[in-house]
Amino acid sequence: MASSEISDILENEDIIESASDFNDYLEDNDYAINVKPGTFELTSDMSHFDIAEVITSYN
């Protein structure tokens, strides 16, 4: 799944405010190519950094 699709899902689930801002963050910080498949526990009070670290790490 592409990072843009994940960003859209997170925006739709009210985890992040802007899918485009989060996707830009993933791309600018080299996270976009390292997103792992899986189910993750994320909350809306997490920073972009915190979310990126979770979704790019193995469970």
C-alpha distance matrix in Angstrom:
0.0 3.8 6.6 8.3 6.5 7.0 10.4 11.2 10.9 13.0 15.4 15.9 16.7 19.1 17.8 17.8 20.1 18.2 14.5 15.7 17.8 15.2 12.8 15.9 16.8 13.6 14.3 18.0 18.0 15.8 13.2 10.2 10.1 10.8 8.3 8.9 7.8 10.6 12.8 14.4 17.6 17.6 20.4 21.2 23.8 21.5 21.3 18.4 19.4 19.5 16.1 14.6 16.7 15.6 11.8 12.5 15.1 15.4 16.9
3.8 0.0 3.8 5.3 5.3 6.5 8.7 10.1 11.0 12.7 14.5 15.6 16.9 18.8 17.4 16.6 18.4 16.0 12.3 12.8 14.9 12.7 9.7 12.6 13.9 10.9 11.0 14.8 15.3 13.3 11.2 7.7 8.4 10.1 8.2 10.3 10.5 13.3 15.2 16.0 18.9 18.1 20.5 20.8 23.2 20.8 20.0 16.7 17.9 18.7 15.4 13.5 16.2 15.8 12.2 12.5 15.8 16.9 18.7
6.6 3.8 0.0 3.8 5.4 5.0 6.1 8.6 9.8 10.5 12.2 14.2 15.2 16.4 14.7 13.5 15.4 13.1 9.6 10.1 11.6 9.1 6.3 9.4 10.3 7.4 8.3 11.9 12.3 11.0 8.6 5.5 7.7 9.1 7.1 10.0 11.0 13.4 14.7 14.6 17.0 15.6 17.8 17.8 19.9 17.4 16.4 13.0 14.3 15.4 12.2 10.3 13.4 13.4 10.1 10.6 14.2 16.1 17.8
8.3 5.3 3.8 0.0 3.8 5.4 5.0 6.2 8.7 9.9 10.5 12.3 14.3 15.3 14.4 12.7 13.8 11.0 7.3 7.6 10.1 8.6 5.7 8.9 10.9 9.2 9.6 13.0 14.3 13.5 11.7 8.5 11.1 12.9 10.8 13.6 14.0 16.0 16.8 16.8 18.7 17.0 18.5 17.9 20.3 18.4 17.3 14.0 16.1 17.4 14.1 12.8 16.3 16.3 13.1 14.2 17.8 19.6 21.0
6.5 5.3 5.4 3.8 0.0 3.8 5.4 5.1 6.3 8.7 9.9 10.6 12.4 14.3 13.8 13.1 14.6 12.4 8.7 10.2 12.9 11.0 9.0 12.5 14.0 12.0 13.0 16.5 17.3 16.3 13.9 10.9 12.8 14.0 11.2 13.0 12.4 14.0 14.6 15.2 17.3 16.1 17.9 17.7 20.6 18.9 18.6 15.7 17.8 18.3 14.7 14.0 17.2 16.3 13.0 14.7 17.8 19.0 20.0
7.0 6.5 5.0 5.4 3.8 0.0 3.8 5.4 5.1 6.2 8.6 9.8 10.6 12.4 11.0 10.8 13.1 11.7 8.3 10.6 12.3 9.5 8.4 12.2 12.6 10.5 12.5 15.7 15.8 15.1 12.1 9.8 12.1 12.3 9.0 10.6 10.3 11.4 11.6 11.6 13.7 12.4 14.5 14.6 17.4 15.5 15.5 12.8 14.8 14.9 11.2 10.8 13.9 12.7 9.5 11.8 14.7 16.1 16.8
10.4 8.7 6.1 5.0 5.4 3.8 0.0 3.8 5.5 5.1 6.2 8.6 9.9 10.6 9.4 8.0 9.8 7.9 4.6 7.2 8.7 6.3 5.9 9.6 10.2 9.2 11.3 14.0 14.6 14.7 12.1 10.2 13.3 13.9 11.1 13.4 13.7 14.6 14.3 13.5 14.8 12.5 13.7 13.0 15.6 14.0 13.4 10.7 13.4 14.0 10.6 10.5 14.1 13.6 11.0 13.2 16.4 18.4 19.1
11.2 10.1 8.6 6.2 5.1 5.4 3.8 0.0 3.8 5.5 5.1 6.1 8.6 9.9 10.1 9.1 10.0 8.3 5.2 8.1 10.6 9.2 8.8 12.2 13.5 12.8 14.5 17.2 18.2 18.2 15.8 13.5 16.3 17.1 14.1 16.0 15.5 16.1 15.5 15.3 16.4 14.3 15.1 14.1 17.3 16.4 16.3 13.9 16.9 17.3 13.8 14.2 17.6 16.7 14.1 16.6 19.6 21.2 21.5
10.9 11.0 9.8 8.7 6.3 5.1 5.5 3.8 0.0 3.8 5.4 5.1 6.2 8.6 8.7 9.3 11.1 10.6 8.1 11.5 13.3 11.2 11.3 15.0 15.5 14.4 16.6 19.4 19.7 19.6 16.6 14.7 17.1 17.1 13.7 14.7 13.6 13.5 12.4 12.4 13.4 11.9 13.0 12.8 16.2 15.4 16.2 14.4 17.1 16.6 12.9 13.9 16.9 15.2 12.8 15.8 18.3 19.3 19.1
13.0 12.7 10.5 9.9 8.7 6.2 5.1 5.5 3.8 0.0 3.8 5.5 5.1 6.2 5.2 5.8 8.5 8.7 7.2 10.9 11.6 9.2 10.4 13.8 13.6 13.0 15.8 18.1 18.0 18.5 15.4 14.3 17.2 16.8 13.4 14.7 14.3 13.8 12.2 11.1 11.3 9.0 9.7 9.2 12.5 11.7 12.5 11.1 14.1 13.4 9.9 11.6 14.6 13.0 11.3 14.6 16.9 18.5 18.1
15.4 14.5 12.2 10.5 9.9 8.6 6.2 5.1 5.4 3.8 0.0 3.8 5.4 5.0 5.8 5.0 5.8 6.1 5.5 9.3 10.3 9.0 10.6 13.6 14.0 14.2 16.7 18.6 19.2 20.1 17.5 16.2 19.4 19.5 16.5 18.2 17.8 17.5 16.0 14.8 14.6 11.9 11.5 9.7 13.1 13.0 13.4 12.2 15.6 15.5 12.4 14.0 17.3 16.3 14.7 17.7 20.3 22.1 21.8
15.9 15.6 14.2 12.3 10.6 9.8 8.6 6.1 5.1 5.5 3.8 0.0 3.8 5.5 7.7 8.3 8.9 9.5 8.7 12.3 13.9 12.7 13.8 17.0 17.6 17.4 19.8 22.1 22.6 23.2 20.4 18.7 21.6 21.7 18.3 19.5 18.4 17.7 15.9 15.4 15.2 13.1 12.8 11.6 15.3 15.7 16.7 15.7 19.0 18.4 15.2 17.0 20.0 18.4 16.6 19.9 22.2 23.5 22.8
16.7 16.9 15.2 14.3 12.4 10.6 9.9 8.6 6.2 5.1 5.4 3.8 0.0 3.8 5.5 7.9 9.6 11.2 10.8 14.6 15.4 13.6 15.2 18.4 18.3 18.0 20.8 23.0 22.9 23.5 20.4 19.3 22.1 21.5 18.0 18.6 17.5 16.1 13.6 12.7 12.0 10.1 9.6 9.1 12.9 13.5 15.2 14.9 17.9 16.6 13.5 16.0 18.5 16.4 15.2 18.8 20.6 21.7 20.5
19.1 18.8 16.4 15.3 14.3 12.4 10.6 9.9 8.6 6.2 5.0 5.5 3.8 0.0 3.8 5.5 6.6 9.2 10.1 13.7 13.8 12.5 14.9 17.6 17.2 17.6 20.6 22.2 22.2 23.4 20.5 19.9 23.1 22.5 19.3 20.5 19.9 18.7 16.2 14.5 13.1 10.3 8.7 6.7 10.3 11.5 13.1 13.3 16.6 15.6 13.0 15.8 18.4 16.8 16.2 19.7 21.6 23.2 22.1
17.8 17.4 14.7 14.4 13.8 11.0 9.4 10.1 8.7 5.2 5.8 7.7 5.5 3.8 0.0 3.8 6.9 9.3 9.8 13.2 12.7 10.6 13.2 15.9 14.8 15.0 18.3 19.8 19.3 20.6 17.6 17.4 20.6 19.6 16.6 17.7 17.7 16.4 14.1 11.8 10.4 7.1 5.7 4.2 7.8 8.1 9.8 10.0 13.1 11.8 9.3 12.3 14.7 13.2 13.0 16.4 18.1 19.9 19.0
17.8 16.6 13.5 12.7 13.1 10.8 8.0 9.1 9.3 5.8 5.0 8.3 7.9 5.5 3.8 0.0 3.8 5.8 7.0 10.0 9.1 7.5 10.6 12.8 11.9 12.9 15.9 17.0 17.1 18.7 16.2 16.0 19.5 19.1 16.4 18.4 18.8 18.3 16.5 14.3 13.4 9.9 8.7 6.1 8.7 8.6 8.8 8.2 11.8 11.7 9.4 11.7 14.7 14.1 13.6 16.6 18.9 21.2 20.9
20.1 18.4 15.4 13.8 14.6 13.1 9.8 10.0 11.1 8.5 5.8 8.9 9.6 6.6 6.9 3.8 0.0 3.8 6.8 9.2 8.3 8.4 11.4 13.0 12.9 14.6 17.1 17.9 18.6 20.5 18.5 18.0 21.7 21.8 19.4 21.6 22.1 21.8 20.1 18.0 17.1 13.5 11.9 8.7 10.8 11.4 11.0 10.5 14.3 14.8 12.9 14.7 17.9 17.8 17.2 19.8 22.4 24.8 24.7
18.2 16.0 13.1 11.0 12.4 11.7 7.9 8.3 10.6 8.7 6.1 9.5 11.2 9.2 9.3 5.8 3.8 0.0 3.8 5.5 5.3 6.3 8.6 10.0 10.7 12.4 14.4 15.3 16.7 18.4 16.8 15.8 19.5 20.2 18.0 20.7 21.3 21.7 20.6 18.9 18.7 15.3 14.4 11.7 13.8 13.6 12.4 10.7 14.4 15.6 13.4 14.3 17.9 18.1 16.9 19.1 22.1 24.7 25.1
14.5 12.3 9.6 7.3 8.7 8.3 4.6 5.2 8.1 7.2 5.5 8.7 10.8 10.1 9.8 7.0 6.8 3.8 0.0 3.8 5.5 5.2 6.0 8.5 9.8 10.5 12.2 14.0 15.4 16.4 14.5 12.9 16.4 17.4 15.1 17.8 18.3 19.1 18.4 17.2 17.8 14.9 14.9 13.0 15.4 14.5 13.4 10.9 14.3 15.5 12.7 12.9 16.7 16.7 14.8 16.9 20.1 22.5 23.1
15.7 12.8 10.1 7.6 10.2 10.6 7.2 8.1 11.5 10.9 9.3 12.3 14.6 13.7 13.2 10.0 9.2 5.5 3.8 0.0 3.8 5.5 5.1 6.0 8.5 9.8 10.5 11.9 14.1 15.3 14.3 12.5 16.0 17.7 16.1 19.3 20.2 21.5 21.4 20.2 20.9 18.0 18.1 16.0 17.9 16.8 14.9 12.0 15.0 17.1 14.7 14.1 17.9 18.7 16.7 18.1 21.6 24.2 25.4
17.8 14.9 11.6 10.1 12.9 12.3 8.7 10.6 13.3 11.6 10.3 13.9 15.4 13.8 12.7 9.1 8.3 5.3 5.5 3.8 0.0 3.8 5.5 5.1 6.2 8.8 10.0 10.4 12.2 14.3 13.4 12.7 16.4 17.6 16.4 19.7 21.2 22.2 21.9 20.1 20.4 17.1 16.9 14.6 15.8 14.5 12.1 9.3 12.3 14.7 13.1 12.6 16.3 17.5 16.2 17.5 20.8 23.8 25.0
15.2 12.7 9.1 8.6 11.0 9.5 6.3 9.2 11.2 9.2 9.0 12.7 13.6 12.5 10.6 7.5 8.4 6.3 5.2 5.5 3.8 0.0 3.8 5.4 5.0 6.3 8.7 9.8 10.6 12.3 10.6 10.1 13.9 14.5 13.0 16.1 17.7 18.6 18.3 16.4 17.0 13.9 14.2 12.6 13.9 12.0 9.9 6.7 9.6 11.6 9.5 9.1 12.8 13.8 12.5 13.9 17.1 20.1 21.2
12.8 9.7 6.3 5.7 9.0 8.4 5.9 8.8 11.3 10.4 10.6 13.8 15.2 14.9 13.2 10.6 11.4 8.6 6.0 5.1 5.5 3.8 0.0 3.8 5.3 5.0 6.2 8.5 9.9 10.6 9.2 7.6 11.2 12.7 11.4 14.8 16.4 18.1 18.5 17.2 18.5 16.0 17.0 15.8 17.4 15.2 13.2 9.6 11.8 13.9 11.5 9.9 13.6 14.7 12.5 13.3 17.0 19.7 21.3
15.9 12.6 9.4 8.9 12.5 12.2 9.6 12.2 15.0 13.8 13.6 17.0 18.4 17.6 15.9 12.8 13.0 10.0 8.5 6.0 5.1 5.4 3.8 0.0 3.8 5.4 5.1 5.9 8.4 9.9 9.9 8.9 12.4 14.2 13.8 17.5 19.6 21.4 21.9 20.4 21.5 18.8 19.4 17.9 18.9 16.7 14.0 10.4 12.2 15.1 13.5 11.6 15.1 16.9 15.2 15.4 19.0 22.1 23.9
16.8 13.9 10.3 10.9 14.0 12.6 10.2 13.5 15.5 13.6 14.0 17.6 18.3 17.2 14.8 11.9 12.9 10.7 9.8 8.5 6.2 5.0 5.3 3.8 0.0 3.8 5.5 5.2 6.0 8.4 8.1 8.6 12.2 13.0 12.8 16.4 18.8 20.3 20.6 18.7 19.5 16.7 17.4 16.1 16.5 13.9 10.9 7.3 8.5 11.7 10.8 8.8 11.9 14.2 13.2 13.2 16.6 19.9 21.7
13.6 10.9 7.4 9.2 12.0 10.5 9.2 12.8 14.4 13.0 14.2 17.4 18.0 17.6 15.0 12.9 14.6 12.4 10.5 9.8 8.8 6.3 5.0 5.4 3.8 0.0 3.8 5.7 5.4 6.1 4.7 4.9 8.5 9.3 9.1 12.8 15.4 17.2 18.1 16.5 18.0 15.8 17.3 16.8 17.5 14.5 12.1 8.3 8.8 11.4 9.8 6.9 10.1 12.1 10.4 10.1 13.6 16.8 18.9
14.3 11.0 8.3 9.6 13.0 12.5 11.3 14.5 16.6 15.8 16.7 19.8 20.8 20.6 18.3 15.9 17.1 14.4 12.2 10.5 10.0 8.7 6.2 5.1 5.5 3.8 0.0 3.8 5.5 5.2 6.0 5.1 7.9 10.1 10.8 14.6 17.3 19.7 21.0 19.8 21.6 19.5 21.0 20.3 21.1 18.2 15.6 11.8 12.2 15.0 13.6 10.5 13.3 15.5 13.5 12.5 16.1 19.2 21.7
18.0 14.8 11.9 13.0 16.5 15.7 14.0 17.2 19.4 18.1 18.6 22.1 23.0 22.2 19.8 17.0 17.9 15.3 14.0 11.9 10.4 9.8 8.5 5.9 5.2 5.7 3.8 0.0 3.8 5.8 7.8 8.4 10.9 12.6 13.8 17.5 20.4 22.6 23.7 22.0 23.4 21.0 22.1 21.1 21.3 18.5 15.3 11.8 11.7 15.2 14.6 11.7 14.1 16.9 15.7 14.5 17.8 21.2 23.7
18.0 15.3 12.3 14.3 17.3 15.8 14.6 18.2 19.7 18.0 19.2 22.6 22.9 22.2 19.3 17.1 18.6 16.7 15.4 14.1 12.2 10.6 9.9 8.4 6.0 5.4 5.5 3.8 0.0 3.8 5.6 7.9 10.1 10.6 12.1 15.6 18.9 20.8 21.9 20.1 21.4 19.3 20.7 20.2 20.1 16.8 13.8 10.6 9.3 12.6 12.6 9.4 11.0 14.2 13.5 11.9 14.8 18.3 20.9
15.8 13.3 11.0 13.5 16.3 15.1 14.7 18.2 19.6 18.5 20.1 23.2 23.5 23.4 20.6 18.7 20.5 18.4 16.4 15.3 14.3 12.3 10.6 9.9 8.4 6.1 5.2 5.8 3.8 0.0 3.8 5.7 6.7 7.6 9.9 13.3 16.7 19.1 20.8 19.5 21.5 20.0 21.9 21.9 22.2 18.8 16.2 12.8 11.5 14.2 13.6 9.9 11.2 14.1 12.7 10.3 13.4 16.5 19.5
13.2 11.2 8.6 11.7 13.9 12.1 12.1 15.8 16.6 15.4 17.5 20.4 20.4 20.5 17.6 16.2 18.5 16.8 14.5 14.3 13.4 10.6 9.2 9.9 8.1 4.7 6.0 7.8 5.6 3.8 0.0 3.8 5.6 5.3 6.6 10.1 13.4 15.5 17.1 15.8 17.8 16.4 18.7 19.0 19.6 16.1 14.1 10.7 9.6 11.6 10.4 6.6 8.2 10.6 8.9 6.9 10.3 13.4 16.2
10.2 7.7 5.5 8.5 10.9 9.8 10.2 13.5 14.7 14.3 16.2 18.7 19.3 19.9 17.4 16.0 18.0 15.8 12.9 12.5 12.7 10.1 7.6 8.9 8.6 4.9 5.1 8.4 7.9 5.7 3.8 0.0 3.8 5.5 5.9 9.7 12.4 15.0 16.8 16.1 18.5 17.2 19.5 19.7 20.9 17.7 15.9 12.3 12.3 14.1 12.0 8.7 11.1 12.5 9.8 8.5 12.2 14.8 17.4
10.1 8.4 7.7 11.1 12.8 12.1 13.3 16.3 17.1 17.2 19.4 21.6 22.1 23.1 20.6 19.5 21.7 19.5 16.4 16.0 16.4 13.9 11.2 12.4 12.2 8.5 7.9 10.9 10.1 6.7 5.6 3.8 0.0 3.8 5.9 8.9 11.7 15.0 17.4 17.3 20.2 19.5 22.2 22.8 24.0 20.7 19.1 15.7 15.1 16.5 14.6 11.2 12.6 13.9 11.0 8.8 12.0 14.0 17.1
10.8 10.1 9.1 12.9 14.0 12.3 13.9 17.1 17.1 16.8 19.5 21.7 21.5 22.5 19.6 19.1 21.8 20.2 17.4 17.7 17.6 14.5 12.7 14.2 13.0 9.3 10.1 12.6 10.6 7.6 5.3 5.5 3.8 0.0 3.8 6.2 9.7 12.5 15.0 14.7 17.7 17.3 20.3 21.5 22.4 18.9 17.7 14.7 13.6 14.4 12.7 9.3 9.8 10.8 8.3 5.4 8.3 10.3 13.5
8.3 8.2 7.1 10.8 11.2 9.0 11.1 14.1 13.7 13.4 16.5 18.3 18.0 19.3 16.6 16.4 19.4 18.0 15.1 16.1 16.4 13.0 11.4 13.8 12.8 9.1 10.8 13.8 12.1 9.9 6.6 5.9 5.9 3.8 0.0 3.8 6.8 9.4 11.6 11.5 14.5 14.3 17.4 18.7 20.1 16.9 16.2 13.4 13.0 13.1 10.6 8.0 9.1 9.0 5.6 4.4 7.7 9.4 11.8
8.9 10.3 10.0 13.6 13.0 10.6 13.4 16.0 14.7 14.7 18.2 19.5 18.6 20.5 17.7 18.4 21.6 20.7 17.8 19.3 19.7 16.1 14.8 17.5 16.4 12.8 14.6 17.5 15.6 13.3 10.1 9.7 8.9 6.2 3.8 0.0 3.8 6.4 9.3 10.0 13.5 14.3 17.8 19.8 21.2 18.1 18.2 15.9 15.3 14.5 12.1 10.3 10.4 9.1 6.0 5.2 6.6 6.7 9.0
7.8 10.5 11.0 14.0 12.4 10.3 13.7 15.5 13.6 14.3 17.8 18.4 17.5 19.9 17.7 18.8 22.1 21.3 18.3 20.2 21.2 17.7 16.4 19.6 18.8 15.4 17.3 20.4 18.9 16.7 13.4 12.4 11.7 9.7 6.8 3.8 0.0 3.8 7.2 9.2 13.0 14.3 17.9 20.1 22.0 19.4 20.0 17.9 17.9 16.7 13.8 12.8 13.2 11.0 7.9 8.6 9.4 8.4 9.3
10.6 13.3 13.4 16.0 14.0 11.4 14.6 16.1 13.5 13.8 17.5 17.7 16.1 18.7 16.4 18.3 21.8 21.7 19.1 21.5 22.2 18.6 18.1 21.4 20.3 17.2 19.7 22.6 20.8 19.1 15.5 15.0 15.0 12.5 9.4 6.4 3.8 0.0 3.8 6.4 10.1 12.2 15.9 18.5 20.5 18.1 19.5 18.0 18.1 16.2 13.4 13.4 13.4 10.4 8.1 9.9 9.8 8.2 7.5
12.8 15.2 14.7 16.8 14.6 11.6 14.3 15.5 12.4 12.2 16.0 15.9 13.6 16.2 14.1 16.5 20.1 20.6 18.4 21.4 21.9 18.3 18.5 21.9 20.6 18.1 21.0 23.7 21.9 20.8 17.1 16.8 17.4 15.0 11.6 9.3 7.2 3.8 0.0 3.8 7.0 9.5 13.0 15.9 18.0 16.1 18.1 17.2 17.7 15.3 12.4 13.5 13.6 10.1 8.7 11.5 11.2 10.1 8.2
14.4 16.0 14.6 16.8 15.2 11.6 13.5 15.3 12.4 11.1 14.8 15.4 12.7 14.5 11.8 14.3 18.0 18.9 17.2 20.2 20.1 16.4 17.2 20.4 18.7 16.5 19.8 22.0 20.1 19.5 15.8 16.1 17.3 14.7 11.5 10.0 9.2 6.4 3.8 0.0 3.8 6.1 9.8 12.9 14.6 12.6 14.7 14.3 14.6 11.9 9.3 11.0 11.0 7.2 6.9 10.3 9.9 9.8 7.9
17.6 18.9 17.0 18.7 17.3 13.7 14.8 16.4 13.4 11.3 14.6 15.2 12.0 13.1 10.4 13.4 17.1 18.7 17.8 20.9 20.4 17.0 18.5 21.5 19.5 18.0 21.6 23.4 21.4 21.5 17.8 18.5 20.2 17.7 14.5 13.5 13.0 10.1 7.0 3.8 0.0 3.8 6.9 10.5 11.9 10.5 13.4 14.0 14.5 11.3 9.3 12.1 12.0 8.5 9.4 12.8 12.3 12.7 10.3
17.6 18.1 15.6 17.0 16.1 12.4 12.5 14.3 11.9 9.0 11.9 13.1 10.1 10.3 7.1 9.9 13.5 15.3 14.9 18.0 17.1 13.9 16.0 18.8 16.7 15.8 19.5 21.0 19.3 20.0 16.4 17.2 19.5 17.3 14.3 14.3 14.3 12.2 9.5 6.1 3.8 0.0 3.8 7.0 8.6 7.2 10.1 10.8 11.9 9.0 6.8 10.2 10.9 8.2 9.2 12.7 13.1 14.4 12.8
20.4 20.5 17.8 18.5 17.9 14.5 13.7 15.1 13.0 9.7 11.5 12.8 9.6 8.7 5.7 8.7 11.9 14.4 14.9 18.1 16.9 14.2 17.0 19.4 17.4 17.3 21.0 22.1 20.7 21.9 18.7 19.5 22.2 20.3 17.4 17.8 17.9 15.9 13.0 9.8 6.9 3.8 0.0 3.8 5.4 5.7 9.2 10.9 12.6 9.9 8.5 12.3 13.2 11.2 12.5 15.9 16.4 18.0 16.4
21.2 20.8 17.8 17.9 17.7 14.6 13.0 14.1 12.8 9.2 9.7 11.6 9.1 6.7 4.2 6.1 8.7 11.7 13.0 16.0 14.6 12.6 15.8 17.9 16.1 16.8 20.3 21.1 20.2 21.9 19.0 19.7 22.8 21.5 18.7 19.8 20.1 18.5 15.9 12.9 10.5 7.0 3.8 0.0 3.8 5.5 8.1 9.9 12.5 10.7 9.5 13.0 14.7 13.4 14.3 17.6 18.8 20.8 19.6
23.8 23.2 19.9 20.3 20.6 17.4 15.6 17.3 16.2 12.5 13.1 15.3 12.9 10.3 7.8 8.7 10.8 13.8 15.4 17.9 15.8 13.9 17.4 18.9 16.5 17.5 21.1 21.3 20.1 22.2 19.6 20.9 24.0 22.4 20.1 21.2 22.0 20.5 18.0 14.6 11.9 8.6 5.4 3.8 0.0 3.8 6.6 9.6 11.5 9.6 9.8 13.3 14.4 13.7 15.4 18.3 19.1 21.4 20.3
21.5 20.8 17.4 18.4 18.9 15.5 14.0 16.4 15.4 11.7 13.0 15.7 13.5 11.5 8.1 8.6 11.4 13.6 14.5 16.8 14.5 12.0 15.2 16.7 13.9 14.5 18.2 18.5 16.8 18.8 16.1 17.7 20.7 18.9 16.9 18.1 19.4 18.1 16.1 12.6 10.5 7.2 5.7 5.5 3.8 0.0 3.8 6.7 8.0 5.8 6.3 9.7 10.6 10.2 12.2 14.7 15.6 18.1 17.4
21.3 20.0 16.4 17.3 18.6 15.5 13.4 16.3 16.2 12.5 13.4 16.7 15.2 13.1 9.8 8.8 11.0 12.4 13.4 14.9 12.1 9.9 13.2 14.0 10.9 12.1 15.6 15.3 13.8 16.2 14.1 15.9 19.1 17.7 16.2 18.2 20.0 19.5 18.1 14.7 13.4 10.1 9.2 8.1 6.6 3.8 0.0 3.8 5.2 5.1 6.3 8.5 9.9 10.8 12.4 14.3 15.7 18.8 18.8
18.4 16.7 13.0 14.0 15.7 12.8 10.7 13.9 14.4 11.1 12.2 15.7 14.9 13.3 10.0 8.2 10.5 10.7 10.9 12.0 9.3 6.7 9.6 10.4 7.3 8.3 11.8 11.8 10.6 12.8 10.7 12.3 15.7 14.7 13.4 15.9 17.9 18.0 17.2 14.3 14.0 10.8 10.9 9.9 9.6 6.7 3.8 0.0 3.8 5.5 5.2 6.0 8.5 10.0 10.6 12.1 14.3 17.6 18.2
19.4 17.9 14.3 16.1 17.8 14.8 13.4 16.9 17.1 14.1 15.6 19.0 17.9 16.6 13.1 11.8 14.3 14.4 14.3 15.0 12.3 9.6 11.8 12.2 8.5 8.8 12.2 11.7 9.3 11.5 9.6 12.3 15.1 13.6 13.0 15.3 17.9 18.1 17.7 14.6 14.5 11.9 12.6 12.5 11.5 8.0 5.2 3.8 0.0 3.8 5.5 5.1 6.1 8.7 10.1 10.6 12.3 15.9 16.9
19.5 18.7 15.4 17.4 18.3 14.9 14.0 17.3 16.6 13.4 15.5 18.4 16.6 15.6 11.8 11.7 14.8 15.6 15.5 17.1 14.7 11.6 13.9 15.1 11.7 11.4 15.0 15.2 12.6 14.2 11.6 14.1 16.5 14.4 13.1 14.5 16.7 16.2 15.3 11.9 11.3 9.0 9.9 10.7 9.6 5.8 5.1 5.5 3.8 0.0 3.8 5.5 5.2 6.4 8.8 10.1 10.9 14.1 14.4
16.1 15.4 12.2 14.1 14.7 11.2 10.6 13.8 12.9 9.9 12.4 15.2 13.5 13.0 9.3 9.4 12.9 13.4 12.7 14.7 13.1 9.5 11.5 13.5 10.8 9.8 13.6 14.6 12.6 13.6 10.4 12.0 14.6 12.7 10.6 12.1 13.8 13.4 12.4 9.3 9.3 6.8 8.5 9.5 9.8 6.3 6.3 5.2 5.5 3.8 0.0 3.8 5.4 5.2 6.2 8.6 10.1 13.0 13.2
14.6 13.5 10.3 12.8 14.0 10.8 10.5 14.2 13.9 11.6 14.0 17.0 16.0 15.8 12.3 11.7 14.7 14.3 12.9 14.1 12.6 9.1 9.9 11.6 8.8 6.9 10.5 11.7 9.4 9.9 6.6 8.7 11.2 9.3 8.0 10.3 12.8 13.4 13.5 11.0 12.1 10.2 12.3 13.0 13.3 9.7 8.5 6.0 5.1 5.5 3.8 0.0 3.8 5.4 5.3 6.1 8.6 11.9 13.2
16.7 16.2 13.4 16.3 17.2 13.9 14.1 17.6 16.9 14.6 17.3 20.0 18.5 18.4 14.7 14.7 17.9 17.9 16.7 17.9 16.3 12.8 13.6 15.1 11.9 10.1 13.3 14.1 11.0 11.2 8.2 11.1 12.6 9.8 9.1 10.4 13.2 13.4 13.6 11.0 12.0 10.9 13.2 14.7 14.4 10.6 9.9 8.5 6.1 5.2 5.4 3.8 0.0 3.8 5.7 5.4 6.3 9.8 11.2
15.6 15.8 13.4 16.3 16.3 12.7 13.6 16.7 15.2 13.0 16.3 18.4 16.4 16.8 13.2 14.1 17.8 18.1 16.7 18.7 17.5 13.8 14.7 16.9 14.2 12.1 15.5 16.9 14.2 14.1 10.6 12.5 13.9 10.8 9.0 9.1 11.0 10.4 10.1 7.2 8.5 8.2 11.2 13.4 13.7 10.2 10.8 10.0 8.7 6.4 5.2 5.4 3.8 0.0 3.8 5.5 5.4 8.0 8.3
11.8 12.2 10.1 13.1 13.0 9.5 11.0 14.1 12.8 11.3 14.7 16.6 15.2 16.2 13.0 13.6 17.2 16.9 14.8 16.7 16.2 12.5 12.5 15.2 13.2 10.4 13.5 15.7 13.5 12.7 8.9 9.8 11.0 8.3 5.6 6.0 7.9 8.1 8.7 6.9 9.4 9.2 12.5 14.3 15.4 12.2 12.4 10.6 10.1 8.8 6.2 5.3 5.7 3.8 0.0 3.8 5.6 7.8 8.8
12.5 12.5 10.6 14.2 14.7 11.8 13.2 16.6 15.8 14.6 17.7 19.9 18.8 19.7 16.4 16.6 19.8 19.1 16.9 18.1 17.5 13.9 13.3 15.4 13.2 10.1 12.5 14.5 11.9 10.3 6.9 8.5 8.8 5.4 4.4 5.2 8.6 9.9 11.5 10.3 12.8 12.7 15.9 17.6 18.3 14.7 14.3 12.1 10.6 10.1 8.6 6.1 5.4 5.5 3.8 0.0 3.8 6.8 9.3
15.1 15.8 14.2 17.8 17.8 14.7 16.4 19.6 18.3 16.9 20.3 22.2 20.6 21.6 18.1 18.9 22.4 22.1 20.1 21.6 20.8 17.1 17.0 19.0 16.6 13.6 16.1 17.8 14.8 13.4 10.3 12.2 12.0 8.3 7.7 6.6 9.4 9.8 11.2 9.9 12.3 13.1 16.4 18.8 19.1 15.6 15.7 14.3 12.3 10.9 10.1 8.6 6.3 5.4 5.6 3.8 0.0 3.8 6.4
15.4 16.9 16.1 19.6 19.0 16.1 18.4 21.2 19.3 18.5 22.1 23.5 21.7 23.2 19.9 21.2 24.8 24.7 22.5 24.2 23.8 20.1 19.7 22.1 19.9 16.8 19.2 21.2 18.3 16.5 13.4 14.8 14.0 10.3 9.4 6.7 8.4 8.2 10.1 9.8 12.7 14.4 18.0 20.8 21.4 18.1 18.8 17.6 15.9 14.1 13.0 11.9 9.8 8.0 7.8 6.8 3.8 0.0 3.8
16.9 18.7 17.8 21.0 20.0 16.8 19.1 21.5 19.1 18.1 21.8 22.8 20.5 22.1 19.0 20.9 24.7 25.1 23.1 25.4 25.0 21.2 21.3 23.9 21.7 18.9 21.7 23.7 20.9 19.5 16.2 17.4 17.1 13.5 11.8 9.0 9.3 7.5 8.2 7.9 10.3 12.8 16.4 19.6 20.3 17.4 18.8 18.2 16.9 14.4 13.2 13.2 11.2 8.3 8.8 9.3 6.4 3.8 0.0
